[in-house]
């Protein structure tokens, strides 16, 4: 079982209290009505699925209910860092000096 630290509640809780909400830091079109159908399909449906570190959005469903971002390793399933939604993308080199960032490249 994973223990996930909610950056708002500031405590580690069981993964059963959380819900994954997809890739974080996705660049959204400024005026979605002006983009082509192909560009909309790419934006809405296509996501990275890397082997290694990825930036994800999570929600503390059975706690504060707030969304936050997490840096997770898709190989080990370990969550290395969580931070509040709206904060800039975390610098993974600060805590994993040999890591190669792969997720949220769009």
N, CA, C and O atoms as CSV, one atom per row, in Angstrom:
chain,resi,resn,atom,element,x,y,z
A,1,UNK,N,N,0.840,-1.180,0.000
A,1,UNK,CA,C,0.000,0.000,0.000
A,1,UNK,C,C,0.886,1.245,0.000
A,1,UNK,O,O,1.891,1.312,0.708
A,2,UNK,N,N,0.497,2.210,-0.796
A,2,UNK,CA,C,1.211,3.487,-0.851
A,2,UNK,C,C,0.771,4.399,0.288
A,2,UNK,O,O,-0.396,4.416,0.681
A,3,UNK,N,N,1.716,5.141,0.798
A,3,UNK,CA,C,1.408,6.248,1.702
A,3,UNK,C,C,1.666,7.523,0.926
A,3,UNK,O,O,2.754,7.727,0.389
A,4,UNK,N,N,0.659,8.378,0.870
A,4,UNK,CA,C,0.743,9.611,0.094
A,4,UNK,C,C,0.598,10.787,1.053
A,4,UNK,O,O,-0.304,10.822,1.889
A,5,UNK,N,N,1.511,11.753,0.911
A,5,UNK,CA,C,1.445,12.941,1.761
A,5,UNK,C,C,0.622,14.013,1.062
A,5,UNK,O,O,0.971,14.471,-0.026
A,6,UNK,N,N,-0.465,14.403,1.696
A,6,UNK,CA,C,-1.276,15.502,1.178
A,6,UNK,C,C,-0.586,16.806,1.566
A,6,UNK,O,O,-0.350,17.044,2.751
A,7,UNK,N,N,-0.255,17.660,0.588
A,7,UNK,CA,C,0.430,18.912,0.919
A,7,UNK,C,C,-0.453,19.919,1.655
A,7,UNK,O,O,0.056,20.891,2.212
A,8,UNK,N,N,-1.754,19.702,1.664
A,8,UNK,CA,C,-2.661,20.597,2.380
A,8,UNK,C,C,-2.873,20.130,3.818
A,8,UNK,O,O,-2.816,20.936,4.747
A,9,UNK,N,N,-3.118,18.835,4.005
A,9,UNK,CA,C,-3.305,18.272,5.347
A,9,UNK,C,C,-1.962,18.081,6.051
A,9,UNK,O,O,-1.904,17.987,7.277
A,10,UNK,N,N,-0.896,18.025,5.274
A,10,UNK,CA,C,0.472,17.864,5.761
A,10,UNK,C,C,0.669,16.594,6.582
A,10,UNK,O,O,1.345,16.598,7.610
A,11,UNK,N,N,0.062,15.505,6.104
A,11,UNK,CA,C,0.289,14.213,6.740
A,11,UNK,C,C,0.170,13.107,5.707
A,11,UNK,O,O,-0.525,13.253,4.702
A,12,UNK,N,N,0.858,11.994,5.965
A,12,UNK,CA,C,0.786,10.837,5.083
A,12,UNK,C,C,-0.458,10.037,5.403
A,12,UNK,O,O,-0.783,9.794,6.565
A,13,UNK,N,N,-1.147,9.633,4.349
A,13,UNK,CA,C,-2.369,8.850,4.501
A,13,UNK,C,C,-2.335,7.697,3.499
A,13,UNK,O,O,-1.554,7.712,2.547
A,14,UNK,N,N,-3.180,6.713,3.720
A,14,UNK,CA,C,-3.272,5.553,2.843
A,14,UNK,C,C,-3.723,5.971,1.448
A,14,UNK,O,O,-4.497,6.915,1.287
A,15,UNK,N,N,-3.228,5.255,0.449
A,15,UNK,CA,C,-3.630,5.545,-0.933
A,15,UNK,C,C,-5.132,5.402,-1.145
A,15,UNK,O,O,-5.676,5.957,-2.100
A,16,UNK,N,N,-5.808,4.665,-0.267
A,16,UNK,CA,C,-7.249,4.465,-0.391
A,16,UNK,C,C,-8.033,5.763,-0.218
A,16,UNK,O,O,-9.194,5.844,-0.619
A,17,UNK,N,N,-7.405,6.781,0.376
A,17,UNK,CA,C,-8.054,8.077,0.566
A,17,UNK,C,C,-7.924,8.993,-0.649
A,17,UNK,O,O,-8.507,10.076,-0.676
A,18,UNK,N,N,-7.163,8.563,-1.651
A,18,UNK,CA,C,-6.832,9.429,-2.776
A,18,UNK,C,C,-7.355,8.860,-4.091
A,18,UNK,O,O,-7.657,7.672,-4.208
A,19,UNK,N,N,-7.450,9.738,-5.061
A,19,UNK,CA,C,-7.861,9.343,-6.417
A,19,UNK,C,C,-6.930,10.019,-7.415
A,19,UNK,O,O,-6.754,11.237,-7.382
A,20,UNK,N,N,-6.337,9.230,-8.297
A,20,UNK,CA,C,-5.478,9.792,-9.342
A,20,UNK,C,C,-6.346,10.520,-10.362
A,20,UNK,O,O,-7.418,10.040,-10.730
A,21,UNK,N,N,-5.875,11.682,-10.816
A,21,UNK,CA,C,-6.674,12.504,-11.729
A,21,UNK,C,C,-5.933,12.823,-13.023
A,21,UNK,O,O,-6.251,13.809,-13.689
A,22,UNK,N,N,-4.941,11.996,-13.390
A,22,UNK,CA,C,-4.274,12.165,-14.671
A,22,UNK,C,C,-3.017,13.004,-14.615
A,22,UNK,O,O,-2.530,13.386,-13.551
A,23,UNK,N,N,-2.516,13.273,-15.801
A,23,UNK,CA,C,-1.252,13.999,-15.960
A,23,UNK,C,C,-1.384,15.458,-15.527
A,23,UNK,O,O,-2.401,16.103,-15.781
A,24,UNK,N,N,-0.355,15.961,-14.879
A,24,UNK,CA,C,-0.348,17.359,-14.417
A,24,UNK,C,C,0.395,18.248,-15.406
A,24,UNK,O,O,1.123,17.765,-16.274
A,25,UNK,N,N,0.203,19.535,-15.261
A,25,UNK,CA,C,0.906,20.573,-16.035
A,25,UNK,C,C,0.666,20.441,-17.538
A,25,UNK,O,O,1.593,20.572,-18.336
A,26,UNK,N,N,-0.565,20.184,-17.910
A,26,UNK,CA,C,-0.929,20.084,-19.328
A,26,UNK,C,C,-1.205,21.494,-19.855
A,26,UNK,O,O,-1.962,22.257,-19.255
A,27,UNK,N,N,-0.586,21.820,-20.973
A,27,UNK,CA,C,-0.811,23.132,-21.596
A,27,UNK,C,C,-2.175,23.106,-22.290
A,27,UNK,O,O,-2.376,22.370,-23.256
A,28,UNK,N,N,-3.090,23.901,-21.797
A,28,UNK,CA,C,-4.440,23.936,-22.355
A,28,UNK,C,C,-4.540,25.052,-23.393
A,28,UNK,O,O,-3.938,26.113,-23.225
A,29,UNK,N,N,-5.299,24.816,-24.469
A,29,UNK,CA,C,-5.467,25.853,-25.493
A,29,UNK,C,C,-6.151,27.092,-24.906
A,29,UNK,O,O,-7.052,26.975,-24.076
A,30,UNK,N,N,-5.718,28.273,-25.342
A,30,UNK,CA,C,-6.320,29.510,-24.833
A,30,UNK,C,C,-7.766,29.659,-25.284
A,30,UNK,O,O,-8.630,30.032,-24.491
A,31,UNK,N,N,-8.031,29.371,-26.550
A,31,UNK,CA,C,-9.400,29.438,-27.054
A,31,UNK,C,C,-9.705,28.115,-27.724
A,31,UNK,O,O,-9.387,27.916,-28.896
A,32,UNK,N,N,-10.311,27.227,-26.995
A,32,UNK,CA,C,-10.528,25.860,-27.471
A,32,UNK,C,C,-11.444,25.812,-28.700
A,32,UNK,O,O,-11.374,24.864,-29.482
A,33,UNK,N,N,-12.293,26.813,-28.875
A,33,UNK,CA,C,-13.200,26.836,-30.021
A,33,UNK,C,C,-12.461,27.076,-31.328
A,33,UNK,O,O,-12.985,26.760,-32.396
A,34,UNK,N,N,-11.258,27.625,-31.266
A,34,UNK,CA,C,-10.508,27.954,-32.476
A,34,UNK,C,C,-9.550,26.852,-32.941
A,34,UNK,O,O,-8.925,26.997,-33.992
A,35,UNK,N,N,-9.419,25.771,-32.195
A,35,UNK,CA,C,-8.462,24.737,-32.609
A,35,UNK,C,C,-9.146,23.693,-33.482
A,35,UNK,O,O,-10.367,23.537,-33.439
A,36,UNK,N,N,-8.353,22.983,-34.269
A,36,UNK,CA,C,-8.891,21.962,-35.170
A,36,UNK,C,C,-9.356,20.742,-34.376
A,36,UNK,O,O,-9.014,20.585,-33.204
A,37,UNK,N,N,-10.129,19.892,-35.019
A,37,UNK,CA,C,-10.584,18.658,-34.372
A,37,UNK,C,C,-9.407,17.773,-33.990
A,37,UNK,O,O,-9.418,17.139,-32.935
A,38,UNK,N,N,-8.392,17.730,-34.847
A,38,UNK,CA,C,-7.212,16.903,-34.568
A,38,UNK,C,C,-6.447,17.450,-33.360
A,38,UNK,O,O,-6.008,16.686,-32.500
A,39,UNK,N,N,-6.290,18.769,-33.300
A,39,UNK,CA,C,-5.599,19.383,-32.161
A,39,UNK,C,C,-6.393,19.173,-30.873
A,39,UNK,O,O,-5.807,18.952,-29.813
A,40,UNK,N,N,-7.728,19.240,-30.958
A,40,UNK,CA,C,-8.549,18.992,-29.775
A,40,UNK,C,C,-8.407,17.545,-29.314
A,40,UNK,O,O,-8.282,17.284,-28.117
A,41,UNK,N,N,-8.425,16.611,-30.249
A,41,UNK,CA,C,-8.273,15.202,-29.892
A,41,UNK,C,C,-6.926,14.955,-29.226
A,41,UNK,O,O,-6.847,14.218,-28.243
A,42,UNK,N,N,-5.864,15.567,-29.752
A,42,UNK,CA,C,-4.541,15.433,-29.131
A,42,UNK,C,C,-4.545,15.991,-27.713
A,42,UNK,O,O,-4.020,15.361,-26.795
A,43,UNK,N,N,-5.132,17.163,-27.530
A,43,UNK,CA,C,-5.175,17.796,-26.210
A,43,UNK,C,C,-6.015,16.976,-25.226
A,43,UNK,O,O,-5.606,16.757,-24.086
A,44,UNK,N,N,-7.187,16.526,-25.672
A,44,UNK,CA,C,-8.153,15.911,-24.762
A,44,UNK,C,C,-7.857,14.443,-24.447
A,44,UNK,O,O,-8.069,13.997,-23.319
A,45,UNK,N,N,-7.370,13.692,-25.434
A,45,UNK,CA,C,-7.241,12.253,-25.257
A,45,UNK,C,C,-5.815,11.737,-25.072
A,45,UNK,O,O,-5.612,10.742,-24.376
A,46,UNK,N,N,-4.827,12.390,-25.679
A,46,UNK,CA,C,-3.477,11.831,-25.673
A,46,UNK,C,C,-2.679,12.320,-24.469
A,46,UNK,O,O,-2.613,13.518,-24.193
A,47,UNK,N,N,-2.079,11.374,-23.761
A,47,UNK,CA,C,-1.248,11.684,-22.607
A,47,UNK,C,C,0.038,10.874,-22.692
A,47,UNK,O,O,0.085,9.808,-23.305
A,48,UNK,N,N,1.084,11.409,-22.060
A,48,UNK,CA,C,2.341,10.669,-21.971
A,48,UNK,C,C,2.134,9.472,-21.048
A,48,UNK,O,O,1.329,9.524,-20.118
A,49,UNK,N,N,2.861,8.405,-21.313
A,49,UNK,CA,C,2.837,7.236,-20.441
A,49,UNK,C,C,4.272,6.719,-20.341
A,49,UNK,O,O,4.578,5.628,-20.823
A,50,UNK,N,N,5.150,7.508,-19.713
A,50,UNK,CA,C,6.569,7.167,-19.728
A,50,UNK,C,C,6.936,6.092,-18.709
A,50,UNK,O,O,6.197,5.813,-17.765
A,51,UNK,N,N,8.078,5.518,-18.933
A,51,UNK,CA,C,8.690,4.645,-17.939
A,51,UNK,C,C,9.644,5.530,-17.154
A,51,UNK,O,O,10.645,5.997,-17.697
A,52,UNK,N,N,9.348,5.762,-15.899
A,52,UNK,CA,C,10.162,6.660,-15.084
A,52,UNK,C,C,9.298,7.690,-14.394
A,52,UNK,O,O,8.148,7.416,-14.050
A,53,UNK,N,N,9.844,8.871,-14.192
A,53,UNK,CA,C,9.129,9.918,-13.457
A,53,UNK,C,C,8.034,10.554,-14.297
A,53,UNK,O,O,8.200,10.806,-15.491
A,54,UNK,N,N,6.906,10.805,-13.636
A,54,UNK,CA,C,5.789,11.484,-14.281
A,54,UNK,C,C,5.162,12.433,-13.271
A,54,UNK,O,O,5.170,12.168,-12.069
A,55,UNK,N,N,4.623,13.532,-13.761
A,55,UNK,CA,C,3.925,14.504,-12.933
A,55,UNK,C,C,2.432,14.226,-13.057
A,55,UNK,O,O,1.890,14.205,-14.162
A,56,UNK,N,N,1.768,14.012,-11.922
A,56,UNK,CA,C,0.352,13.655,-11.923
A,56,UNK,C,C,-0.436,14.555,-10.987
A,56,UNK,O,O,0.103,15.140,-10.047
A,57,UNK,N,N,-1.750,14.650,-11.276
A,57,UNK,CA,C,-2.679,15.322,-10.367
A,57,UNK,C,C,-3.363,14.249,-9.539
A,57,UNK,O,O,-3.728,13.192,-10.053
A,58,UNK,N,N,-3.532,14.525,-8.261
A,58,UNK,CA,C,-4.235,13.628,-7.357
A,58,UNK,C,C,-5.246,14.440,-6.569
A,58,UNK,O,O,-5.126,15.660,-6.449
A,59,UNK,N,N,-6.251,13.746,-6.029
A,59,UNK,CA,C,-7.249,14.402,-5.178
A,59,UNK,C,C,-7.384,13.629,-3.876
A,59,UNK,O,O,-7.492,12.403,-3.882
A,60,UNK,N,N,-7.376,14.338,-2.778
A,60,UNK,CA,C,-7.549,13.729,-1.456
A,60,UNK,C,C,-9.046,13.577,-1.198
A,60,UNK,O,O,-9.652,14.379,-0.487
A,61,UNK,N,N,-9.623,12.548,-1.780
A,61,UNK,CA,C,-11.074,12.351,-1.771
A,61,UNK,C,C,-11.652,12.201,-0.363
A,61,UNK,O,O,-12.664,12.825,-0.043
A,62,UNK,N,N,-11.027,11.390,0.471
A,62,UNK,CA,C,-11.568,11.112,1.804
A,62,UNK,C,C,-10.875,11.937,2.878
A,62,UNK,O,O,-10.771,11.514,4.029
A,63,UNK,N,N,-10.408,13.103,2.499
A,63,UNK,CA,C,-9.751,14.007,3.437
A,63,UNK,C,C,-10.227,15.416,3.151
A,63,UNK,O,O,-11.414,15.716,3.277
A,64,UNK,N,N,-9.304,16.277,2.767
A,64,UNK,CA,C,-9.635,17.683,2.521
A,64,UNK,C,C,-10.351,17.897,1.190
A,64,UNK,O,O,-10.962,18.945,0.985
A,65,UNK,N,N,-10.286,16.915,0.276
A,65,UNK,CA,C,-10.970,17.023,-1.011
A,65,UNK,C,C,-10.252,17.856,-2.050
A,65,UNK,O,O,-10.787,18.077,-3.136
A,66,UNK,N,N,-9.051,18.324,-1.745
A,66,UNK,CA,C,-8.337,19.230,-2.646
A,66,UNK,C,C,-7.445,18.472,-3.623
A,66,UNK,O,O,-6.981,17.367,-3.347
A,67,UNK,N,N,-7.220,19.109,-4.785
A,67,UNK,CA,C,-6.309,18.575,-5.787
A,67,UNK,C,C,-4.886,19.016,-5.467
A,67,UNK,O,O,-4.670,20.100,-4.924
A,68,UNK,N,N,-3.917,18.170,-5.807
A,68,UNK,CA,C,-2.503,18.498,-5.660
A,68,UNK,C,C,-1.732,17.739,-6.728
A,68,UNK,O,O,-2.285,16.872,-7.405
A,69,UNK,N,N,-0.463,18.064,-6.875
A,69,UNK,CA,C,0.400,17.402,-7.857
A,69,UNK,C,C,1.367,16.473,-7.146
A,69,UNK,O,O,1.730,16.696,-5.991
A,70,UNK,N,N,1.778,15.428,-7.853
A,70,UNK,CA,C,2.729,14.458,-7.311
A,70,UNK,C,C,3.729,14.075,-8.390
A,70,UNK,O,O,3.403,14.050,-9.577
A,71,UNK,N,N,4.946,13.779,-7.963
A,71,UNK,CA,C,5.972,13.240,-8.846
A,71,UNK,C,C,6.077,11.755,-8.494
A,71,UNK,O,O,6.476,11.394,-7.387
A,72,UNK,N,N,5.709,10.896,-9.460
A,72,UNK,CA,C,5.668,9.454,-9.204
A,72,UNK,C,C,6.538,8.720,-10.203
A,72,UNK,O,O,6.599,9.088,-11.376
A,73,UNK,N,N,7.209,7.683,-9.737
A,73,UNK,CA,C,8.008,6.814,-10.592
A,73,UNK,C,C,7.105,5.677,-11.057
A,73,UNK,O,O,6.602,4.912,-10.234
A,74,UNK,N,N,6.894,5.559,-12.363
A,74,UNK,CA,C,5.985,4.540,-12.882
A,74,UNK,C,C,6.571,3.135,-12.807
A,74,UNK,O,O,5.838,2.155,-12.941
A,75,UNK,N,N,7.868,3.024,-12.598
A,75,UNK,CA,C,8.494,1.701,-12.476
A,75,UNK,C,C,8.292,1.150,-11.064
A,75,UNK,O,O,7.837,0.019,-10.895
A,76,UNK,N,N,8.629,1.944,-10.061
A,76,UNK,CA,C,8.533,1.484,-8.674
A,76,UNK,C,C,7.195,1.853,-8.024
A,76,UNK,O,O,6.865,1.325,-6.962
A,77,UNK,N,N,6.431,2.737,-8.637
A,77,UNK,CA,C,5.169,3.262,-8.131
A,77,UNK,C,C,5.374,4.151,-6.906
A,77,UNK,O,O,4.410,4.476,-6.214
A,78,UNK,N,N,6.602,4.541,-6.635
A,78,UNK,CA,C,6.900,5.378,-5.486
A,78,UNK,C,C,6.585,6.842,-5.794
A,78,UNK,O,O,6.938,7.356,-6.855
A,79,UNK,N,N,5.919,7.497,-4.855
A,79,UNK,CA,C,5.661,8.926,-4.976
A,79,UNK,C,C,6.787,9.648,-4.256
A,79,UNK,O,O,6.931,9.538,-3.038
A,80,UNK,N,N,7.589,10.393,-5.021
A,80,UNK,CA,C,8.772,11.065,-4.480
A,80,UNK,C,C,8.466,12.407,-3.849
A,80,UNK,O,O,9.140,12.824,-2.907
A,81,UNK,N,N,7.447,13.089,-4.366
A,81,UNK,CA,C,7.172,14.449,-3.912
A,81,UNK,C,C,5.719,14.794,-4.204
A,81,UNK,O,O,5.175,14.398,-5.234
A,82,UNK,N,N,5.092,15.533,-3.293
A,82,UNK,CA,C,3.775,16.112,-3.557
A,82,UNK,C,C,3.858,17.607,-3.287
A,82,UNK,O,O,4.614,18.058,-2.426
A,83,UNK,N,N,3.068,18.368,-4.038
A,83,UNK,CA,C,3.043,19.821,-3.865
A,83,UNK,C,C,1.679,20.353,-4.284
A,83,UNK,O,O,0.955,19.706,-5.041
A,84,UNK,N,N,1.342,21.526,-3.791
A,84,UNK,CA,C,0.015,22.097,-3.987
A,84,UNK,C,C,-0.259,22.427,-5.447
A,84,UNK,O,O,0.643,22.813,-6.191
A,85,UNK,N,N,-1.513,22.269,-5.843
A,85,UNK,CA,C,-1.946,22.642,-7.187
A,85,UNK,C,C,-1.718,24.132,-7.379
A,85,UNK,O,O,-1.929,24.921,-6.458
A,86,UNK,N,N,-1.291,24.513,-8.562
A,86,UNK,CA,C,-1.029,25.909,-8.863
A,86,UNK,C,C,0.417,26.317,-8.646
A,86,UNK,O,O,0.856,27.351,-9.149
A,87,UNK,N,N,1.162,25.506,-7.896
A,87,UNK,CA,C,2.583,25.788,-7.727
A,87,UNK,C,C,3.324,25.386,-8.996
A,87,UNK,O,O,2.852,24.516,-9.728
A,88,UNK,N,N,4.477,26.001,-9.272
A,88,UNK,CA,C,5.239,25.640,-10.472
A,88,UNK,C,C,5.663,24.166,-10.439
A,88,UNK,O,O,5.756,23.539,-9.384
A,89,UNK,N,N,5.908,23.659,-11.613
A,89,UNK,CA,C,6.362,22.275,-11.753
A,89,UNK,C,C,7.624,22.064,-10.915
A,89,UNK,O,O,8.558,22.864,-10.975
A,90,UNK,N,N,7.643,21.001,-10.151
A,90,UNK,CA,C,8.754,20.728,-9.248
A,90,UNK,C,C,10.036,20.428,-10.015
A,90,UNK,O,O,10.005,19.826,-11.089
A,91,UNK,N,N,11.157,20.852,-9.453
A,91,UNK,CA,C,12.470,20.563,-10.018
A,91,UNK,C,C,12.933,19.218,-9.460
A,91,UNK,O,O,13.354,19.135,-8.306
A,92,UNK,N,N,12.856,18.162,-10.282
A,92,UNK,CA,C,13.176,16.818,-9.793
A,92,UNK,C,C,14.657,16.649,-9.507
A,92,UNK,O,O,15.030,15.760,-8.741
A,93,UNK,N,N,15.503,17.461,-10.091
A,93,UNK,CA,C,16.939,17.325,-9.844
A,93,UNK,C,C,17.289,17.697,-8.406
A,93,UNK,O,O,18.348,17.317,-7.907
A,94,UNK,N,N,16.409,18.435,-7.740
A,94,UNK,CA,C,16.673,18.840,-6.365
A,94,UNK,C,C,16.663,17.664,-5.393
A,94,UNK,O,O,17.373,17.681,-4.387
A,95,UNK,N,N,15.860,16.646,-5.690
A,95,UNK,CA,C,15.790,15.507,-4.772
A,95,UNK,C,C,16.200,14.192,-5.418
A,95,UNK,O,O,16.400,13.203,-4.712
A,96,UNK,N,N,16.330,14.154,-6.732
A,96,UNK,CA,C,16.795,12.965,-7.452
A,96,UNK,C,C,17.864,13.404,-8.455
A,96,UNK,O,O,17.547,13.579,-9.632
A,97,UNK,N,N,19.092,13.583,-8.042
A,97,UNK,CA,C,20.109,14.170,-8.906
A,97,UNK,C,C,20.389,13.399,-10.188
A,97,UNK,O,O,20.827,14.000,-11.170
A,98,UNK,N,N,20.154,12.095,-10.216
A,98,UNK,CA,C,20.426,11.306,-11.414
A,98,UNK,C,C,19.184,11.015,-12.232
A,98,UNK,O,O,19.242,10.261,-13.203
A,99,UNK,N,N,18.064,11.602,-11.851
A,99,UNK,CA,C,16.801,11.313,-12.527
A,99,UNK,C,C,16.697,12.072,-13.846
A,99,UNK,O,O,17.236,13.167,-14.007
A,100,UNK,N,N,15.999,11.459,-14.764
A,100,UNK,CA,C,15.701,12.091,-16.043
A,100,UNK,C,C,14.199,12.328,-16.078
A,100,UNK,O,O,13.413,11.385,-15.984
A,101,UNK,N,N,13.806,13.576,-16.213
A,101,UNK,CA,C,12.393,13.922,-16.249
A,101,UNK,C,C,11.799,13.446,-17.564
A,101,UNK,O,O,12.324,13.752,-18.634
A,102,UNK,N,N,10.692,12.691,-17.485
A,102,UNK,CA,C,10.072,12.166,-18.685
A,102,UNK,C,C,8.625,12.595,-18.836
A,102,UNK,O,O,8.144,12.728,-19.961
A,103,UNK,N,N,7.923,12.812,-17.745
A,103,UNK,CA,C,6.493,13.077,-17.805
A,103,UNK,C,C,6.158,14.518,-18.083
A,103,UNK,O,O,6.993,15.412,-17.948
A,104,UNK,N,N,4.910,14.728,-18.477
A,104,UNK,CA,C,4.351,16.066,-18.698
A,104,UNK,C,C,5.184,16.900,-19.642
A,104,UNK,O,O,5.486,18.060,-19.361
A,105,UNK,N,N,5.555,16.305,-20.767
A,105,UNK,CA,C,6.413,16.997,-21.721
A,105,UNK,C,C,5.643,17.909,-22.665
A,105,UNK,O,O,6.249,18.690,-23.399
A,106,UNK,N,N,4.341,17.823,-22.657
A,106,UNK,CA,C,3.558,18.632,-23.582
A,106,UNK,C,C,3.398,20.037,-23.088
A,106,UNK,O,O,2.762,20.857,-23.750
